[in-house]
Amino acid sequence: MSNFGFTDGINEIIAITFGERINTAPIGIIVDDENSKFAKARLYPSHTRRNIEAGSKLWANVIYDPIVWTITAFEDLDEGWFESLDPPIIRGSLAWCEFDAKLEGEFARLELLRGGIIRSEVRTVNRGFNALIEALVHATRYKISRDEALWRKIVECKAIVEKCGDRRVKEAFEILMKEIR
Ligand SMILES: Cc1cc2nc3c(=O)[nH]c(=O)nc-3n(C[C@H](O)[C@H](O)[C@H](O)COP(=O)(O)O)c2cc1C
């Protein structure tokens, strides 16, 4: 998996599965050994989980587009967002991987079948982008629980986004705030 940018630990990617229609959601792929082709993902009840249960494979897109991250956290991208549907590749993705996926309790066991690198880019680390991703994790939970502690974490992330984020990160954060209001 290391060929496609995965390392030991939890790798955040956009997961694409197929059901009645194409489904997109941020998911963390858990890797114990980056040199193997096996991994897993903890899947809470969702369309992603349901599609895998019904037999879909899972495609991972490695991507840094803040708007894509934000939209997919709450809803799905329509086909216009894709530069390819077979394999499914969201516009701007750096790499894609196709995994065979089998549910085992709360996890999906994943086996890498194939993948490709579309483009490479030079990036500095941007705390605003990182804070947006943190806030999205909290926001997807906050939307369900309305837990005050999560709200406070989102507000902390907002300050970092405002200080460090680029224009699109700030735009994405506004979408996030609209989704959870
Ligand atoms: C960075 C990030 C990582 C996430 N990782 C997971 C995960 O590993 N497992 C999971 O079930 N949900 C995860 N989520 C939440 C799902 O993306 C979210 O519940 C989404 O709405 C599910 O969409 P779906 O119903 O279209 O599958 C994550 C969200 C974010 C923002």
Ligand as a Chemical Component Dictionary entry (heavy atoms), coordinates in Angstrom:
data_LIG
# 
_chem_comp.id                   LIG 
_chem_comp.type                 NON-POLYMER 
_chem_comp.pdbx_formal_charge   0 
_chem_comp.three_letter_code    LIG 
# 
loop_
_chem_comp_atom.comp_id 
_chem_comp_atom.atom_id 
_chem_comp_atom.alt_atom_id 
_chem_comp_atom.type_symbol 
_chem_comp_atom.charge 
_chem_comp_atom.model_Cartn_x 
_chem_comp_atom.model_Cartn_y 
_chem_comp_atom.model_Cartn_z 
_chem_comp_atom.pdbx_ordinal 
LIG C1  C1  C 0 -11.755 12.593 8.331 1  
LIG C2  C2  C 0 -12.953 11.701 8.549 2  
LIG C3  C3  C 0 -12.759 10.355 8.792 3  
LIG C4  C4  C 0 -13.844 9.500  8.993 4  
LIG N1  N1  N 0 -13.613 8.171  9.219 5  
LIG C5  C5  C 0 -14.639 7.332  9.371 6  
LIG C6  C6  C 0 -14.404 5.937  9.573 7  
LIG O1  O1  O 0 -13.267 5.462  9.598 8  
LIG N2  N2  N 0 -15.501 5.131  9.718 9  
LIG C7  C7  C 0 -16.776 5.623  9.666 10 
LIG O2  O2  O 0 -17.719 4.817  9.789 11 
LIG N3  N3  N 0 -17.032 6.939  9.489 12 
LIG C8  C8  C 0 -15.995 7.799  9.337 13 
LIG N4  N4  N 0 -16.249 9.134  9.149 14 
LIG C9  C9  C 0 -17.634 9.616  9.113 15 
LIG C10 C10 C 0 -18.287 9.369  7.753 16 
LIG O3  O3  O 0 -17.542 9.953  6.708 17 
LIG C11 C11 C 0 -19.690 10.018 7.743 18 
LIG O4  O4  O 0 -20.473 9.368  8.717 19 
LIG C12 C12 C 0 -20.373 9.975  6.392 20 
LIG O5  O5  O 0 -21.523 10.820 6.448 21 
LIG C13 C13 C 0 -20.822 8.597  5.970 22 
LIG O6  O6  O 0 -21.388 8.730  4.678 23 
LIG P1  P1  P 0 -22.249 7.600  3.940 24 
LIG O7  O7  O 0 -23.525 7.366  4.755 25 
LIG O8  O8  O 0 -22.518 8.198  2.598 26 
LIG O9  O9  O 0 -21.394 6.370  3.894 27 
LIG C14 C14 C 0 -15.172 10.009 8.965 28 
LIG C15 C15 C 0 -15.365 11.380 8.716 29 
LIG C16 C16 C 0 -14.272 12.217 8.521 30 
LIG C17 C17 C 0 -14.513 13.669 8.246 31 
# 
loop_
_chem_comp_bond.comp_id 
_chem_comp_bond.atom_id_1 
_chem_comp_bond.atom_id_2 
_chem_comp_bond.value_order 
_chem_comp_bond.pdbx_ordinal 
LIG C1  C2  SING 1  
LIG C2  C3  SING 2  
LIG C2  C16 DOUB 3  
LIG C3  C4  DOUB 4  
LIG C4  N1  SING 5  
LIG C4  C14 SING 6  
LIG N1  C5  DOUB 7  
LIG C5  C6  SING 8  
LIG C5  C8  SING 9  
LIG C6  O1  DOUB 10 
LIG C6  N2  SING 11 
LIG N2  C7  SING 12 
LIG C7  O2  DOUB 13 
LIG C7  N3  SING 14 
LIG N3  C8  DOUB 15 
LIG C8  N4  SING 16 
LIG N4  C9  SING 17 
LIG N4  C14 SING 18 
LIG C9  C10 SING 19 
LIG C10 O3  SING 20 
LIG C10 C11 SING 21 
LIG C11 O4  SING 22 
LIG C11 C12 SING 23 
LIG C12 O5  SING 24 
LIG C12 C13 SING 25 
LIG C13 O6  SING 26 
LIG O6  P1  SING 27 
LIG P1  O7  DOUB 28 
LIG P1  O8  SING 29 
LIG P1  O9  SING 30 
LIG C14 C15 DOUB 31 
LIG C15 C16 SING 32 
LIG C16 C17 SING 33 
# 
